[in-house]
Amino acid sequence: MMEDNRRESPRVQLERNVMLSGGYMSPQFSQTRDISAEGAFVELGENNLVFGTMVEMALSVQDDEGNTVYKIPAKVARVTDNGVGIQFDGLDVDAYSVILGLLYAA
C-alpha cells in the first residue's frame, strides 16, 4: 500500500521550541515534531485552529549576533488531536535559509 504523502520536499524529525499564534488562539509556546522546506507539524494538544487559518510561527535561531527570531507566516493544512500541520506561506529569503539550515543540520 502506498502512503499518501503530498509533500514535495522530505520532512525531517526535528523537535524545536517555537511560538505559534493566529486565529482566535493566544500565542502559545509549543514544539515542532517535524519540518520540511514547505511546512512543519507543531504539537499543540487541544486548540481551536481550523483548516485554512493563517498563523505565525516564531522560531529563535542562534547566530553570530546572538539569537534572531524569525516570524514565519503559515496556513493550517491539517488538524489532529496532537497539534497542527502548517504550510509555510510567503517565506522571505532569510527565513527560508534558516529552514534549509535546520533541515541540513538534522
C-alpha positions in Angstrom: 0.0 0.0 0.0 1.4 3.4 -0.9 1.5 6.1 1.7 -0.4 9.3 0.8 2.3 11.9 1.1 1.6 15.2 -0.8 4.9 16.9 0.3 7.3 17.8 -2.5 10.2 18.0 -0.1 11.2 15.5 2.5 10.4 16.1 6.2 12.9 15.7 9.0 12.1 14.8 12.6 13.0 17.9 14.5 11.9 18.9 18.0 12.3 22.6 18.2 10.7 25.1 20.6 8.5 27.6 18.7 5.7 30.0 19.5 2.6 29.8 17.4 -0.1 32.4 17.1 -3.1 33.1 14.9 -6.8 32.6 14.6 -8.5 33.0 17.9 -5.6 31.4 19.7 -3.4 33.4 22.1 0.3 33.0 21.3 1.3 29.6 22.6 4.7 28.1 23.2 4.9 24.7 21.6 7.3 22.3 19.8 7.7 21.1 16.3 7.7 17.4 15.7 8.9 17.5 12.1 9.8 20.1 9.5 10.3 20.3 5.7 11.1 23.2 3.4 7.3 23.6 2.9 5.9 23.3 6.5 6.0 21.7 9.9 3.9 19.8 12.4 3.5 21.7 15.6 2.4 19.9 18.8 -0.3 21.9 20.4 -2.7 19.5 22.1 -6.2 20.9 22.3 -6.6 24.0 20.2 -9.3 25.9 18.3 -7.4 26.2 14.9 -9.2 25.0 11.8 -8.0 24.2 8.2 -7.0 27.3 6.3 -6.4 29.5 9.4 -3.4 31.9 8.9 -0.9 31.6 11.7 2.6 32.8 12.5 5.4 30.5 13.8 8.1 32.4 15.7 11.4 30.5 15.6 14.5 31.5 17.5 17.9 30.7 16.0 21.3 31.3 17.4 23.6 33.1 15.0 26.8 35.3 15.1 24.8 38.2 16.6 23.1 36.2 19.4 19.5 35.0 18.9 17.4 36.0 16.0 13.7 35.4 16.0 12.2 34.6 12.6 8.4 35.1 12.2 7.2 32.6 9.6 3.8 33.1 8.1 1.9 29.9 7.5 -1.5 28.3 6.9 -3.1 25.4 8.8 -3.1 22.5 6.5 -4.1 19.7 8.9 -5.5 19.5 12.4 -5.1 16.5 14.7 -5.7 15.8 18.4 -2.0 16.4 19.0 -1.5 19.6 17.0 -1.5 21.1 13.6 0.4 20.7 10.3 1.2 24.1 8.9 2.2 25.1 5.4 4.7 28.0 5.2 3.2 30.9 3.2 5.4 33.6 1.8 8.7 32.9 3.4 11.3 35.6 2.9 14.8 34.7 1.8 16.3 34.8 5.3 13.6 32.6 6.9 13.9 30.1 4.0 17.6 30.0 4.5 17.1 29.3 8.2 14.6 26.5 7.5 17.0 24.9 5.0 19.9 25.2 7.5 17.7 23.3 10.1 17.0 20.6 7.6 20.6 20.0 6.6 21.8 20.1 10.2 19.4 17.4 11.3 
